[in-house]
């Protein structure tokens, strides 16, 4: 075998695990057009992390009815043009995260429905019965949609966990999905507060505003850290880059903007990688300060070295 052929063979062999982690999973079951679910796996210290593409959809219409609601139309159009994105359509992705650490398998959020999350989980090597902890960051439908299947818990073996502020707020002002999906399981939930450690190195971090008790999580293992930001910021340009822009989905827009500035400044200053539930797939990257806002820097090969 020549050196060139040998190097090519070794390179191909080394690439196989990464290629498998990005391969299409089972056929989609979330009711939207597009490719099958994918996932991206990497290590944070001794933790194995997989970001799961449990669904995606293209939405058409005036995007300023959702993002940048408090800025002039010309400003919104100019920023979008500079970022090479249209203002009349956007791709929405839904990306739960599963973390394997010690003997624990911790799933953060459940996507749009049970089939979407279980298909991509199983592609990543996790059966529903393997999940030991199910953490709900907040009670919006695209995070609780896979909690149940035909009225039964999808992750029956898992300890269900969510923030106490979040649970109480929705219990006092429920919508139909909370009533149908979460309320029947309410007694199964452990309710936690800011700073709670749900497993060694997995710590709850209050990120209120998007919903009353929206919670993110910090993963720490050895010298490595990762922030699971959920919906703290939900578009890489129209929210992250411009944290003061109002987002229709934020229930308390002033608090959500303040949270974005606080968390994004911390992530940028401390150079901590971040996973965003709605960031472009595979949803993991870095944040840098950029003038009065921030810039999303997608992960490329940093976790493969």
DRENFI-135791 format. One record per residue: x, y, z of N, C-alpha, C in turn. Coordinates in pm, whole numbers, padded with zeros to 5 digits, always signed. Example, Ala and Ser with C-alpha at 12.3 -4.5 7.8 and 13.67 -1.06 7.14 Angstrom:
% residues 2
+01319-00569+00780+01230-00450+00780+01320-00330+00780
+01285-00225+00708+01367-00106+00714+01290+00003+00787
END
This chain:
% residues 305
+00085-00120+00000+00000+00000+00000+00087+00124+00000
+00065+00216-00091+00143+00339-00095+00108+00426+00023
+00200+00523+00053+00173+00613+00163+00044+00691+00140
+00021+00732+00013-00100+00809-00017-00224+00725+00009
-00222+00598-00038-00338+00511-00017-00357+00482+00130
-00244+00460+00203-00253+00432+00346-00313+00551+00420
-00266+00672+00386-00320+00791+00452-00468+00807+00423
-00507+00779+00298-00649+00791+00262-00733+00691+00341
-00682+00569+00357-00757+00468+00432-00771+00505+00578
-00660+00555+00637-00665+00594+00777-00759+00712+00797
-00753+00807+00702-00842+00923+00712-00988+00882+00704
-01017+00790+00613-01155+00743+00599-01201+00672+00724
-01114+00589+00782-01151+00516+00903-01176+00611+01018
-01090+00713+01030-01107+00809+01139-01235+00888+01124
-01277+00909+01000-01396+00991+00976-01525+00915+00998
-01521+00781+01004-01644+00704+01009-01733+00736+01128
-01681+00747+01253-01771+00780+01364-01841+00913+01345
-01768+01015+01298-01830+01145+01277-01935+01138+01168
-01905+01063+01062-02003+01050+00954-02128+00982+01003
-02111+00878+01086-02228+00808+01140-02312+00900+01226
-02246+00986+01302-02319+01077+01390-02398+01180+01314
-02363+01204+01188-02434+01303+01108-02523+01239+01002
-02531+01105+01002-02610+01037+00901-02759+01054+00930
-02844+01051+00825-02987+01060+00848-03035+00948+00937
-03128+00980+01027-03185+00879+01115-03307+00819+01047
-03396+00763+01126-03513+00697+01073-03603+00796+01000
-03699+00742+00926-03791+00828+00851-03861+00925+00942
-03886+01044+00892-03944+01150+00974-04087+01117+01011
-04124+01163+01130-04260+01142+01176-04317+01267+01240
-04264+01383+01204-04310+01506+01268-04406+01585+01180
-04443+01529+01065-04542+01594+00983-04491+01705+00894
-04359+01724+00886-04303+01830+00804-04217+01772+00692
-04208+01845+00583-04122+01803+00474-03976+01826+00513
-03887+01754+00447-03745+01776+00471-03673+01646+00498
-03543+01653+00523-03463+01532+00543-03495+01464+00675
-03454+01339+00685-03473+01265+00808-03392+01327+00921
-03429+01301+01047-03355+01359+01160-03207+01322+01158
-03126+01411+01210-02984+01389+01223-02943+01423+01366
-02819+01388+01400-02768+01426+01531-02619+01454+01520
-02570+01528+01619-02427+01561+01625-02379+01524+01764
-02281+01435+01773-02230+01388+01901-02088+01436+01923
-02056+01468+02049-01923+01513+02085-01907+01496+02235
-01785+01515+02284-01756+01497+02426-01734+01632+02493
-01785+01644+02613-01753+01753+02705-01691+01686+02828
-01558+01686+02835-01491+01609+02939-01529+01463+02927
-01582+01407+03035-01624+01267+03036-01770+01249+02996
-01835+01357+02958-01976+01350+02918-01987+01332+02767
-02078+01245+02726-02111+01230+02585-02239+01310+02557
-02232+01403+02463-02342+01493+02432-02387+01470+02288
-02517+01457+02266-02571+01447+02131-02683+01549+02115
-02668+01637+02017-02772+01733+01981-02857+01667+01873
-02987+01660+01895-03078+01580+01814-03168+01669+01729
-03167+01647+01599-03260+01718+01512-03390+01639+01509
-03484+01676+01595-03608+01601+01610-03718+01650+01519
-03693+01758+01446-03793+01810+01353-03748+01942+01296
-03809+01980+01186-03782+02110+01126-03897+02147+01034
-03915+02276+01013-04020+02322+00922-03982+02458+00865
-04025+02482+00743-04009+02612+00680-04137+02692+00704
-04121+02813+00755-04235+02902+00773-04220+03019+00677
-04329+03048+00610-04329+03158+00515-04415+03272+00568
-04385+03392+00524-04456+03510+00570-04358+03616+00614
-04408+03725+00664-04325+03835+00709-04259+03798+00841
-04129+03774+00839-04059+03730+00959-04054+03839+01066
-04079+03964+01027-04079+04068+01129-04206+04065+01213
-04300+03982+01178-04413+03958+01266-04374+03866+01382
-04255+03805+01373-04205+03716+01478-04082+03775+01546
-03987+03827+01468-03860+03876+01521-03844+04025+01490
-03770+04094+01577-03741+04235+01551-03866+04320+01545
-03962+04286+01629-04091+04354+01625-04082+04501+01666
-03976+04538+01734-03961+04675+01786-03861+04758+01707
-03824+04714+01585-03730+04791+01504-03796+04831+01373
-03741+04932+01310-03796+04979+01183-03781+04871+01075
-03876+04868+00984-03875+04768+00877-03748+04777+00793
-03700+04897+00767-03579+04912+00688-03458+04855+00761
-03453+04874+00890-03344+04820+00970-03346+04667+00967
-03464+04610+00984-03478+04464+00980-03435+04411+00843
-03477+04477+00738-03442+04435+00603-03293+04445+00578
-03230+04554+00624-03086+04573+00603-03006+04466+00676
-03041+04440+00802-02969+04338+00880-02983+04201+00814
-03103+04170+00768-03127+04041+00703-03047+04029+00575
-03044+04134+00497-02970+04132+00371-02821+04112+00398
-02768+04180+00499-02627+04167+00533-02593+04024+00577
-02691+03955+00634-02670+03818+00680-02706+03715+00573
-02746+03762+00453-02779+03674+00341-02900+03585+00371
-02998+03636+00446-03119+03560+00473-03241+03639+00428
-03345+03571+00382-03465+03641+00337-03548+03688+00456
-03638+03779+00431-03728+03828+00536-03868+03770+00523
-03891+03686+00421-04024+03632+00399-04033+03482+00423
-03929+03422+00481-03930+03280+00513-03815+03250+00608
-03829+03142+00686-03722+03098+00775-03736+02949+00800
-03622+02885+00825-03620+02744+00862-03616+02735+01014
-03716+02670+01072-03721+02649+01216-03679+02505+01244
-03583+02489+01336-03537+02356+01375-03566+02335+01523
-03580+02207+01562-03618+02171+01698-03520+02065+01746
-03433+02102+01842-03317+02020+01874-03303+01993+02025
-03367+01887+02074-03337+01841+02210-03192+01793+02218
-03146+01774+02340-03009+01727+02365-03014+01611+02462
-02934+01508+02437-02921+01398+02531-02775+01393+02579
-02759+01376+02708-02627+01374+02772-02611+01242+02845
-02503+01170+02815-02471+01046+02886-02351+01073+02975
-02373+01058+03105-02268+01089+03202-02277+00991+03317
-02167+00922+03347-02173+00818+03448-02275+00713+03406
-02366+00681+03496-02473+00588+03462-02601+00657+03421
-02597+00789+03406-02718+00865+03376-02731+00894+03227
-02853+00892+03179-02886+00934+03043-02991+01043+03057
-02951+01167+03030-03035+01283+03059-03081+01344+02927
-03212+01347+02907-03270+01406+02787-03328+01543+02822
-03286+01644+02748-03337+01780+02766-03438+01810+02656
-03566+01813+02694-03679+01845+02607-03713+01730+02512
-03834+01738+02454-03887+01622+02381-03934+01653+02240
-03909+01774+02191-03946+01804+02054-04095+01818+02033
-04136+01798+01907-04273+01823+01865-04367+01708+01898
-04316+01586+01895-04401+01471+01922-04314+01350+01955
-04380+01243+02000-04307+01126+02049-04230+01056+01938
-04289+01043+01819-04218+00973+01712-04092+01047+01671
-04100+01180+01661-03984+01257+01620-03867+01239+01715
-03893+01245+01847-03783+01235+01943-03733+01092+01958
-03822+00993+01959-03773+00856+01978-03698+00806+01855
-03739+00849+01734-03666+00807+01614-03521+00854+01616
-03500+00982+01646-03363+01034+01641-03284+00988+01763
-03349+00971+01878-03279+00914+01994-03226+00774+01963
-03311+00692+01904-03268+00556+01875-03157+00554+01771
-03161+00648+01676-03050+00658+01580-02920+00693+01651
-02930+00769+01761-02812+00806+01840-02775+00700+01943
-02847+00588+01942-02812+00477+02030-02879+00478+02166
-02991+00550+02178-03061+00560+02306-03206+00517+02287
-03247+00412+02357-03386+00369+02357-03464+00451+02460
-03595+00468+02441-03673+00545+02540-03656+00495+02682
-03646+00363+02698-03630+00307+02832-03496+00332+02894
-03397+00378+02815-03264+00408+02867-03257+00542+02939
-03352+00631+02910-03346+00767+02964-03375+00764+03114
-03280+00812+03193-03296+00812+03339-03352+00943+03392
-03325+01053+03322-03373+01186+03361-03429+01256+03238
-03550+01306+03249-03610+01386+03142-03630+01527+03196
-03558+01622+03136-03560+01760+03184-03636+01845+03083
-03737+01916+03130-03812+02008+03045-03767+02150+03080
-03708+02218+02980-03656+02352+03006-03767+02454+03022
-03877+02434+02948-03994+02521+02959-04110+02453+02887
-04229+02510+02903-04350+02438+02867-04409+02473+02729
-04332+02532+02640-04383+02555+02506-04400+02422+02433
-04496+02421+02339-04536+02296+02276-04426+02222+02204
-04329+02294+02148-04222+02226+02075-04116+02167+02167
-04137+02179+02297-04047+02119+02396-04116+02007+02476
-04248+02011+02483-04322+01909+02559-04399+01814+02469
-04393+01833+02337-04477+01756+02246-04453+01607+02250
-04331+01564+02286-04300+01422+02291-04307+01361+02430
-04366+01433+02525-04376+01380+02662-04458+01253+02671
-04563+01246+02589-04653+01130+02595-04679+01075+02456
-04719+00950+02454-04767+00885+02332-04895+00810+02368
-05003+00846+02302-05133+00785+02328-05170+00792+02476
-05135+00904+02538-05173+00928+02677-05080+00870+02781
-04979+00793+02739-04884+00732+02833-04749+00801+02821
-04673+00805+02931-04541+00870+02925-04449+00802+02823
-04387+00882+02740-04294+00829+02640-04169+00773+02707
-04128+00837+02817-04005+00798+02888-04043+00754+03029
-04108+00640+03035-04170+00596+03160-04068+00567+03270
-03946+00533+03234-03844+00500+03335-03771+00623+03388
-03796+00739+03330-03717+00857+03361-03777+00938+03475
-03689+00995+03557-03729+01097+03652-03758+01225+03575
-03879+01277+03584-03917+01399+03513-03880+01520+03599
-03818+01620+03536-03765+01735+03609-03800+01862+03534
-03839+01965+03605-03857+02098+03547-03846+02202+03656
-03841+02329+03618-03831+02436+03715-03963+02458+03789
-03953+02485+03918-04072+02508+03998-04147+02633+03952
-04073+02740+03922-04138+02863+03875-04214+02836+03746
-04155+02760+03656-04218+02730+03528-04345+02647+03547
-04336+02541+03624-04452+02455+03645-04567+02532+03708
-04537+02611+03811-04643+02684+03881-04709+02788+03792
-04628+02855+03708-04684+02958+03619-04783+02897+03521
-04748+02783+03462-04837+02721+03364-04957+02655+03432
-04938+02605+03553-05052+02547+03625-05156+02653+03657
-05111+02775+03683-05203+02885+03714-05270+02939+03588
-05200+02931+03473-05254+02983+03346-05229+02881+03236
-05300+02768+03242-05271+02660+03147-05326+02687+03008
-05258+02631+02908-05316+02625+02775-05357+02480+02749
-05410+02455+02631-05465+02322+02602-05357+02215+02606
-05239+02243+02551-05136+02141+02547-05083+02110+02686
-05065+02213+02769-05023+02187+02907-05125+02100+02977
-05252+02133+02961-05358+02057+03027-05359+01912+02982
-05339+01890+02852-05348+01754+02798-05222+01671+02819
-05106+01737+02817-04980+01663+02815-04907+01667+02949
-04894+01786+03007-04813+01799+03128-04893+01772+03254
-05012+01830+03263-05090+01820+03387-05112+01675+03433
-05140+01580+03343-05157+01442+03391-05030+01381+03451
-04914+01438+03419-04786+01386+03471-04730+01472+03583
-04806+01571+03627-04750+01670+03719-04691+01607+03844
-04755+01506+03898-04705+01444+04022-04575+01367+03999
-04541+01340+03875-04416+01269+03846-04296+01362+03835
-04320+01493+03834-04212+01590+03815-04147+01627+03948
-04015+01628+03947-03938+01692+04053-03920+01838+04013
-03955+01929+04103-03948+02071+04073-03821+02129+04136
-03744+02203+04055-03613+02251+04099-03605+02402+04084
-03501+02458+04143-03476+02603+04138-03341+02629+04074
-03314+02757+04049-03186+02801+03994-03072+02746+04079
-02970+02689+04015-02854+02637+04085-02865+02491+04125
-02979+02428+04103-02995+02287+04140-02904+02201+04052
-02843+02100+04112-02760+02005+04039-02841+01878+04020
-02878+01846+03896-02963+01729+03873-02883+01602+03854
-02755+01615+03829-02658+01506+03821-02522+01571+03838
-02419+01495+03874-02287+01557+03890-02245+01635+03765
-02221+01765+03783-02177+01849+03672-02287+01903+03584
-02413+01882+03621-02527+01930+03541-02610+02022+03630
-02600+02153+03604-02655+02253+03696-02756+02343+03625
-02869+02362+03689-02975+02448+03636-02933+02595+03644
-02967+02671+03540-02933+02813+03532-03057+02891+03489
-03107+02979+03576-03227+03056+03543-03203+03143+03420
-03293+03133+03324-03291+03217+03203-03433+03264+03176
-03491+03331+03274-03633+03366+03270-03659+03474+03164
-03781+03477+03115-03824+03579+03020-03895+03519+02901
-03830+03426+02835-03895+03357+02723-04026+03294+02773
-04019+03229+02886-04135+03189+02965-04104+03228+03109
-04204+03224+03200-04180+03274+03336-04066+03204+03410
-04047+03074+03384-03942+03001+03456-03848+02927+03364
-03827+02979+03244-03739+02915+03146-03601+02888+03208
-03552+02764+03191-03427+02723+03254-03328+02671+03151
-03203+02715+03162-03094+02656+03087-03011+02569+03180
-02906+02507+03125-02824+02417+03206-02678+02431+03167
-02593+02424+03269-02448+02425+03251-02396+02284+03272
-02319+02234+03174-02251+02107+03188-02105+02134+03219
-02051+02067+03320-01911+02084+03358-01849+01947+03381
-01736+01921+03315-01664+01796+03333-01516+01823+03311
-01436+01805+03416-01295+01839+03405-01280+01987+03377
-01203+02019+03274-01183+02159+03236-01285+02208+03132
-01376+02119+03092-01470+02152+02985-01606+02196+03039
-01669+02289+02966-01802+02333+02999-01884+02349+02872
-02016+02347+02889-02109+02370+02780-02236+02429+02839
-02294+02527+02772-02422+02585+02813-02531+02531+02721
-02633+02470+02779-02754+02435+02707-02851+02551+02726
-02869+02629+02621-02941+02756+02635-03090+02745+02602
-03133+02630+02551-03275+02612+02513-03320+02728+02426
-03425+02801+02469-03479+02911+02388-03441+03048+02443
-03333+03054+02519-03285+03184+02566-03268+03280+02449
-03217+03229+02338-03212+03305+02213-03251+03208+02103
-03339+03251+02012-03395+03151+01920-03380+03184+01772
-03288+03274+01740-03245+03290+01600-03105+03350+01603
-03017+03300+01518-02877+03341+01527-02854+03485+01482
-02945+03541+01402-02934+03680+01359-03037+03766+01429
-03164+03732+01417-03273+03818+01461-03296+03817+01612
-03215+03740+01685-03227+03737+01831-03089+03743+01896
-03001+03648+01860-02868+03644+01922-02785+03766+01883
-02778+03797+01755-02695+03909+01710-02749+04043+01761
-02880+04047+01782-02947+04171+01826-03035+04138+01947
-02973+04125+02064-03046+04073+02181-03160+04159+02229
-03165+04286+02190-03274+04373+02233-03394+04368+02139
-03382+04298+02027-03495+04286+01936-03603+04198+01999
-03725+04244+01993-03836+04170+02053-03874+04049+01967
-03909+03942+02037-03949+03816+01973-04090+03783+02019
-04176+03752+01925-04316+03727+01958-04332+03615+02060
-04246+03514+02053-04259+03398+02140-04220+03428+02284
-04149+03538+02311-04106+03571+02447-04225+03626+02525
-04256+03563+02637-04373+03602+02714-04350+03733+02789
-04228+03754+02838-04189+03881+02901-04071+03934+02820
-04100+04022+02727-03999+04063+02629-03885+04140+02692
-03914+04224+02790-03807+04299+02857-03715+04206+02934
-03773+04112+03008-03692+04016+03083-03613+03925+02990
-03673+03885+02878-03604+03798+02784-03482+03868+02725
-03496+03996+02691-03383+04071+02636-03272+04085+02740
-03309+04112+02865-03208+04123+02971-03136+03990+02992
-03211+03881+02986-03150+03749+03000-03054+03721+02886
-03095+03755+02764-03004+03734+02650-02874+03809+02670
-02882+03934+02709-02758+04010+02728-02672+03948+02837
-02732+03907+02946-02655+03850+03057-02589+03719+03017
-02664+03628+02958-02611+03496+02926-02514+03503+02809
-02547+03576+02705-02458+03585+02590-02327+03654+02626
-02333+03755+02712-02210+03820+02756-02123+03722+02833
-02185+03641+02920-02109+03542+02996-02047+03437+02905
-02126+03386+02810-02077+03284+02718-01962+03338+02633
-01977+03463+02585-01873+03522+02502-01747+03552+02584
-01764+03610+02701-01649+03647+02785-01570+03525+02829
-01642+03420+02870-01576+03300+02922-01544+03198+02813
-01583+03228+02689-01553+03143+02574-01606+03000+02595
-01730+02991+02640-01794+02863+02666-01879+02825+02544
-01865+02706+02492-01953+02666+02382-02099+02657+02430
-02190+02669+02335-02332+02676+02368-02411+02592+02269
-02516+02530+02318-02615+02464+02233-02743+02545+02240
-02796+02582+02124-02923+02652+02117-03027+02565+02048
-03142+02553+02109-03247+02464+02059-03287+02498+01916
-03284+02628+01881-03326+02672+01748-03211+02728+01665
-03087+02711+01710-02975+02753+01628-02964+02662+01505
-02903+02709+01396-02891+02623+01278-02826+02490+01314
-02884+02381+01262-02833+02248+01295-02686+02238+01258
-02600+02181+01345-02635+02100+01462-02647+02177+01593
-02664+02305+01588-02705+02380+01707-02599+02411+01809
-02474+02375+01781-02367+02399+01878-02266+02496+01817
-02217+02587+01901-02121+02685+01852-02071+02773+01964
-02016+02886+01924-01958+02981+02017-02021+03118+01992
-02005+03206+02086-02059+03341+02076-01945+03439+02097
-01938+03541+02012-01839+03646+02033-01910+03782+02036
-01855+03873+02114-01909+04009+02117-01888+04074+01981
-01986+04154+01939-01978+04218+01808-02052+04352+01817
-01975+04459+01842-02037+04589+01860-02129+04588+01980
-02255+04629+01960-02353+04631+02069-02425+04498+02082
-02389+04400+02000-02455+04270+02004-02354+04158+02005
-02388+04051+01937-02306+03931+01940-02306+03865+01802
-02217+03769+01785-02210+03694+01660-02203+03546+01691
-02282+03468+01622-02283+03323+01635-02172+03263+01551
-02088+03180+01612-01978+03114+01543-02003+02963+01549
-02057+02903+01443-02088+02759+01448-01964+02676+01472
-01979+02570+01550-01871+02474+01570-01838+02407+01438
-01709+02390+01412-01668+02319+01291-01605+02185+01326
-01477+02190+01372-01410+02064+01407-01352+02068+01547
-01387+02171+01627-01324+02187+01758-01341+02065+01848
-01457+02001+01842-01484+01887+01932-01438+01754+01873
-01383+01759+01753-01334+01636+01690-01184+01617+01710
-01116+01715+01771-00971+01708+01786-00933+01647+01921
END
